Structure formats: structure tokens, C-alpha cells
Amino acid sequence: MKFFTKAIVSASLIIASSQCSFGQATATAASSATIITPITIVKNVNMSFGNVAVSASLAGTVVLAPAGSRTTGGAGGVTLPSTTGTVAGADFTVSGQASYTYAITLPTTVTITSGSNTMTVNAFTSSPATTGALSTGGTQDLKVGATLVVTAAQAAGTYTNSTAVPVTVNYN
């Protein structure tokens, strides 16, 4: 009987422990991360609207395309003389992870000054427009243009800005 009791107790323990092993399961997963090349932007060329002649009585605008060509805004007030001066859209090189896309954020308004006189630069545009794509080499040229707002009888001078024109790029 002792043997029979020991056998039943042993069998019960084996059954109980085997049921516990069927009550749980374990799996493993690997973890990983891929560090990509940080996105950077470097200015190559500053934006310059060149020489602008103004009307004594009419305001006007100069539209600078990202590629560097310029036109008047069509409302009069400014003339683009044949001695153009330096005319250039801003030019940047964007670098980062090959074949990645990125978003472009342009400023809304920048003020340029000559002494106490000011002008507004706004309506910024870029090429590519809102999203760029890095080449298989991980770079892309980004060009930026804008509109210069000139008041009637704008004072003569060389107008610049001390805070620069912020152009921001971020991976999509």
C-alpha cells in the first residue's frame, strides 16, 4: 500500500508539473537600430536682388526666381537697370542619407536694412518646392528665391539683413 500511495503521489506531481509547463510559452526577438546619416544644409551663395531703380511715387516689387532670374512684380514702382549688379537666388547643398526625401521650410518674411531704412523680403520659393530627394550620392542642390517689396521713394543704399534667411530641412 505504501508503494501504491507513493506511486499515486509521484504520478500526481508529474501530472501537475506537466500541466504547468503547458500553461506558458516563451519566444525571443532580436532588437536592432539603424543610424542614418544626419541631414545637413550648407549655404553656397547668398540671395541678391541686384540693382533696383525706384519710382518717387509708386511702390513695387522685384521677384527673384530660385534659378536667379528676376522680374518686376508688374505694378510699376521699380525698374531693373541694364547694369544688374549681382543677381542670384540663394543656393544650398543638402546632404544626408542617400535616396531619402526631406521637407523644406522657408521663412515667411525677412527684413533687410540700410541704416534706418528697411525693405521686406517675402513670398519665398524654392526649387525643389516643398519636398526634396537626395541623390544616390546623398546630396541635392536647393535654390531659393523671393519677392522684394520696395516702397515709393525707397532710400538709396545697400540693404542687408543681420539675421540671415533661415532655410530648414528635415527628413520626411
Secondary structure, DSSP 8 states (H G I E B T S, - for coil): -HHHHHHHHHHHHHHHHHHHHTT----------------EEEEEE--EE---EE-SS--EEEEE-TTS-EEE-SSSSEE--SS---EE-EEEEEE-STT-EEEEE--SEEEEEETTEEEEEEEEEEES-SEEE--TTSEEEEEEEEEEEE-TT---S--B-SS----EEEE-
